[in-house]
Structures are given as structure tokens and as C-alpha cells.
């Protein structure tokens, strides 16, 4: 069914494309490509077309029911639109040193999971989401991704003024009018209006202004939208440079990628690149920044504890364990001051890696620890399950009796951890988090092969 584009959208967008307009409209009638980005938890060689600007990105031949793929729940890959995977190319080209980074508008987690793999491994990433319900989804996705040098916050952009000059890098994937999603989401067309574009433009400027003092002088700002118009893109970038003080940094691109450079950034059009509409730019702050404040009291608010429950399955001695309420979390000692500062100022939903919860005399490990990249699996007892029992486990149902010593066991599928059970001998307790469980009804006809499991794909 042909798309009916708003007249005012045509009037404003056609001059950008000129003689390419008809080809652009044809592309909007086509099916959106499906793309995923692999985690470094595994090293498969996929038999699919690679995303040109992202070595871990691949296009799938068709959409599958990702909810029913245990490897998706294991954090083996993330379903991410291909154009937005350009962020990793920017980071790897220009931001090679360890940084403290903020992903300001991070839910559901595509860019944050990408950042956490693309940044220098000694970096620390704060992933923020304003809306609480979306922030809980962000927490789940970041925990499943498995990196420990992260925290998730649920704050307004202006709140980050509490920590001036804390961040070397801020990524703002700004809420926008969504023109780049017209092909993927028909509802975006109905919601579009000139007034909404104007409102988004003002809102985007306010967001950048609110968080500007949290960025160090000479710090990096990545600004992006999923829209085409110049108001939300080029005009806003010029406003940031002129009013706030920044310079645009050029990005090396390959002409064969089909990316359209402009004076202020880089555009992705669906008739030229295999992805949705997108705009992104890299800026460097040139204006003076407030002096960073060091709050030594924040370290006193970080309650370090002895970790007798899981110290044998942490990788090295440089890992600290802290307690918040009845929950234990762990982090590398090099991030202790940053985490203390974040906890003091922003009360994050989580930080580091969540180990588990103390319930009376019992310790209940969390699936986030099972899925983390710091777990020493050589010291764990494991049970490998097939697809049917993997789905049962993810639905939080009981598994058949397992062979092994009584106590905690790591449940794995295709040798990747899914979570924990407590083996009682004749039965086991499923410790998978209730909010994460699969609620979809399944039967034999709905189970399928994962895009990561082909005869030559799985090398981990």
C-alpha cells in the first residue's frame, strides 16, 4: 500500500533531494532492512551481508521472532537499525583514549550497548533515560549485554549540571519528529506536522543547553536524530557551534557506503544507504567549561563489603563489591571514584555488575551476573540445555531434574549463560528474574533456528 506523505513534508524535503526525490519516495515504499549487531561475547562468522560501516553489524534476510531466540536473551546480539550503527565508526576513528561518557537519551539501549563495546575498555559509560518505564528496559538490556563499566540513570538533562565537566563524551540521540522512521512506522507519518518539527527543534536545543556544562572543554559531543529536516539537524548544529561554542569534526567515510555529507554532519537516506533515515555529527567543545568539582564525601556513601558469596567466580583481585540495600554489585577499582560520584549525585538504577540479593541468610545471584563478561565460568557448575528447555527456563518454568551437585548452577544454551537455577536434586528452583520472563505462548511450530546458529556460524 503506497505511503501518503504529508504535503508540507514533501514541500520541505523535496528541495533537499532535488532530482533524487522520486527514487527516495520509491525507497520509502520498500521493506525496511533488518539488522543486528553482535556482542563480543562470541566470535561467529555469519553468512549474511555485513553493515558496511560496522564490522559487528549484519543484515538478516528476514525478520524473525527475536523474543523466542535464547541467544537474544543471552545478550549475544542486539537488534539495531543499521544507520545508527555508524556511531561505533565515529568512536573508533576519533575517541581512542579512555573516557567518561554519557549517553543522554539511551533507551532502549542500542547506542549504549554499541558504545560500551566501541569505547576504550578502561572507559566508563553512564546511560540515561528520562522516562522511568523506558529506563527499566534500558537496565535489562545493559545487564544482558554484560559490560561492567556502566551505570544506568533516570534523570532529566538539567540534573547533570550537578557534576560539571565530568564527561569527556556526551552522546545525544535527540527526540525528534521521526521523519526517518516513515518507512518503518506508519504512525510516524500521522504524527508529523510542521508545528511538531518546530517544537522538536526547540526541545533539542534545550536538551543540549541543559547538559552542556557537564561536558569538559575539548570534550566530544555526538548529536544525532532520525529525521531529515534541516531545522532539527543542520540548523541545530550551527546553533550549538555559534551559541554554545563548538567545532565540527570530519569523519572519514567510504564513498561506496552512500552516506551524504553536509557542512554540519552526515545524512543517511534510504535510497542511498541500506538503513533508515538518520543524521549524525561529531562536535568538539571549544567554549570554557566550569571547573570540575571533587566531592570526597561521595566515596563515604559507597558501602564496600566483603564478598564471600561470589569472590571465587570474579576474575581478579581488583574488583570491589558494594552494597545498596540488600543488593550486592561489583566494579573494577579503577572506576570506584566515578561510581561513587554517580551514586552520590544521581542515585542510579544500577552500576557496575549486579551480583545478587541477600535474603535473610541466603544469597540469591542475579541473572545479570550470569550474563556478565567478568564471571569466571571455570569455577561454576553448569547445565547445558536444548532449545525447548532454554525457552522453558526463560519463561521462568521449572526444568527437568538435572545431574550435578546440589546448589547453584549456571544454565547455558549453545554454551552462552542464560541465568541461574538452584539444584535441589529431584527438582530445581528457577532464579530467572520475573520481569525478564518470556510471556509469549509457544509451541513446537513457533521455535526456530537462531540467526547465529548455522553450520559454520558459531565459533565461540
Secondary structure as the mmCIF struct_conf table of DSSP 4:
data_model
#
loop_
_struct_conf.conf_type_id
_struct_conf.id
_struct_conf.beg_label_comp_id
_struct_conf.beg_label_asym_id
_struct_conf.beg_label_seq_id
_struct_conf.end_label_comp_id
_struct_conf.end_label_asym_id
_struct_conf.end_label_seq_id
HELX_RH_AL_P HELX_RH_AL_P1 UNK A 7 UNK A 17
HELX_RH_3T_P HELX_RH_3T_P1 UNK A 18 UNK A 20
HELX_RH_AL_P HELX_RH_AL_P2 UNK A 21 UNK A 29
BEND BEND1 UNK A 30 UNK A 30
HELX_LH_PP_P HELX_LH_PP_P1 UNK A 31 UNK A 33
STRN STRN1 UNK A 34 UNK A 38
TURN_TY1_P TURN_TY1_P1 UNK A 40 UNK A 41
BEND BEND2 UNK A 47 UNK A 48
HELX_LH_PP_P HELX_LH_PP_P2 UNK A 49 UNK A 49
STRN STRN2 UNK A 50 UNK A 50
HELX_LH_PP_P HELX_LH_PP_P3 UNK A 51 UNK A 51
TURN_TY1_P TURN_TY1_P2 UNK A 52 UNK A 53
TURN_TY1_P TURN_TY1_P3 UNK A 55 UNK A 56
STRN STRN3 UNK A 57 UNK A 60
BEND BEND3 UNK A 61 UNK A 62
HELX_RH_3T_P HELX_RH_3T_P2 UNK A 66 UNK A 68
HELX_RH_AL_P HELX_RH_AL_P3 UNK A 70 UNK A 73
TURN_TY1_P TURN_TY1_P4 UNK A 74 UNK A 75
BEND BEND4 UNK A 76 UNK A 76
STRN STRN4 UNK A 77 UNK A 79
TURN_TY1_P TURN_TY1_P5 UNK A 82 UNK A 82
HELX_RH_3T_P HELX_RH_3T_P3 UNK A 83 UNK A 85
HELX_RH_AL_P HELX_RH_AL_P4 UNK A 86 UNK A 94
BEND BEND5 UNK A 97 UNK A 97
STRN STRN5 UNK A 100 UNK A 103
TURN_TY1_P TURN_TY1_P6 UNK A 104 UNK A 105
TURN_TY1_P TURN_TY1_P7 UNK A 107 UNK A 108
BEND BEND6 UNK A 109 UNK A 109
HELX_RH_AL_P HELX_RH_AL_P5 UNK A 110 UNK A 118
BEND BEND7 UNK A 119 UNK A 119
TURN_TY1_P TURN_TY1_P8 UNK A 121 UNK A 122
STRN STRN6 UNK A 124 UNK A 128
BEND BEND8 UNK A 130 UNK A 131
HELX_RH_AL_P HELX_RH_AL_P6 UNK A 132 UNK A 145
TURN_TY1_P TURN_TY1_P9 UNK A 146 UNK A 146
BEND BEND9 UNK A 148 UNK A 149
STRN STRN7 UNK A 150 UNK A 153
HELX_RH_3T_P HELX_RH_3T_P4 UNK A 157 UNK A 163
TURN_TY1_P TURN_TY1_P10 UNK A 164 UNK A 165
STRN STRN8 UNK A 167 UNK A 173
HELX_RH_3T_P HELX_RH_3T_P5 UNK A 179 UNK A 181
TURN_TY1_P TURN_TY1_P11 UNK A 182 UNK A 184
HELX_RH_AL_P HELX_RH_AL_P7 UNK A 186 UNK A 191
HELX_RH_AL_P HELX_RH_AL_P8 UNK A 194 UNK A 211
HELX_RH_3T_P HELX_RH_3T_P6 UNK A 212 UNK A 214
STRN STRN9 UNK A 215 UNK A 225
BEND BEND10 UNK A 226 UNK A 226
TURN_TY1_P TURN_TY1_P12 UNK A 230 UNK A 233
HELX_RH_AL_P HELX_RH_AL_P9 UNK A 234 UNK A 239
HELX_RH_PI_P HELX_RH_PI_P1 UNK A 240 UNK A 245
STRN STRN10 UNK A 246 UNK A 249
HELX_RH_3T_P HELX_RH_3T_P7 UNK A 255 UNK A 257
STRN STRN11 UNK A 260 UNK A 261
BEND BEND11 UNK A 263 UNK A 264
STRN STRN12 UNK A 266 UNK A 268
TURN_TY1_P TURN_TY1_P13 UNK A 270 UNK A 272
BEND BEND12 UNK A 273 UNK A 275
STRN STRN13 UNK A 278 UNK A 285
BEND BEND13 UNK A 287 UNK A 287
HELX_LH_PP_P HELX_LH_PP_P4 UNK A 290 UNK A 294
TURN_TY1_P TURN_TY1_P14 UNK A 296 UNK A 296
HELX_RH_AL_P HELX_RH_AL_P10 UNK A 297 UNK A 300
TURN_TY1_P TURN_TY1_P15 UNK A 301 UNK A 301
BEND BEND14 UNK A 302 UNK A 302
STRN STRN14 UNK A 304 UNK A 304
TURN_TY1_P TURN_TY1_P16 UNK A 308 UNK A 310
HELX_RH_3T_P HELX_RH_3T_P8 UNK A 311 UNK A 313
STRN STRN15 UNK A 314 UNK A 314
BEND BEND15 UNK A 315 UNK A 316
TURN_TY1_P TURN_TY1_P17 UNK A 317 UNK A 318
STRN STRN16 UNK A 319 UNK A 324
TURN_TY1_P TURN_TY1_P18 UNK A 325 UNK A 326
STRN STRN17 UNK A 327 UNK A 332
HELX_RH_3T_P HELX_RH_3T_P9 UNK A 333 UNK A 335
HELX_RH_AL_P HELX_RH_AL_P11 UNK A 336 UNK A 346
BEND BEND16 UNK A 349 UNK A 349
STRN STRN18 UNK A 350 UNK A 351
BEND BEND17 UNK A 352 UNK A 352
STRN STRN19 UNK A 353 UNK A 359
TURN_TY1_P TURN_TY1_P19 UNK A 360 UNK A 361
STRN STRN20 UNK A 362 UNK A 365
HELX_RH_AL_P HELX_RH_AL_P12 UNK A 367 UNK A 371
BEND BEND18 UNK A 372 UNK A 374
STRN STRN21 UNK A 375 UNK A 375
HELX_RH_3T_P HELX_RH_3T_P10 UNK A 377 UNK A 379
BEND BEND19 UNK A 380 UNK A 380
STRN STRN22 UNK A 382 UNK A 384
HELX_RH_AL_P HELX_RH_AL_P13 UNK A 387 UNK A 394
TURN_TY1_P TURN_TY1_P20 UNK A 395 UNK A 396
HELX_LH_PP_P HELX_LH_PP_P5 UNK A 397 UNK A 401
BEND BEND20 UNK A 404 UNK A 404
BEND BEND21 UNK A 406 UNK A 406
STRN STRN23 UNK A 407 UNK A 413
TURN_TY1_P TURN_TY1_P21 UNK A 414 UNK A 415
STRN STRN24 UNK A 416 UNK A 423
BEND BEND22 UNK A 425 UNK A 426
STRN STRN25 UNK A 428 UNK A 430
BEND BEND23 UNK A 432 UNK A 432
HELX_RH_3T_P HELX_RH_3T_P11 UNK A 434 UNK A 436
BEND BEND24 UNK A 440 UNK A 440
TURN_TY1_P TURN_TY1_P22 UNK A 444 UNK A 446
TURN_TY1_P TURN_TY1_P23 UNK A 451 UNK A 452
BEND BEND25 UNK A 454 UNK A 454
TURN_TY1_P TURN_TY1_P24 UNK A 455 UNK A 457
#
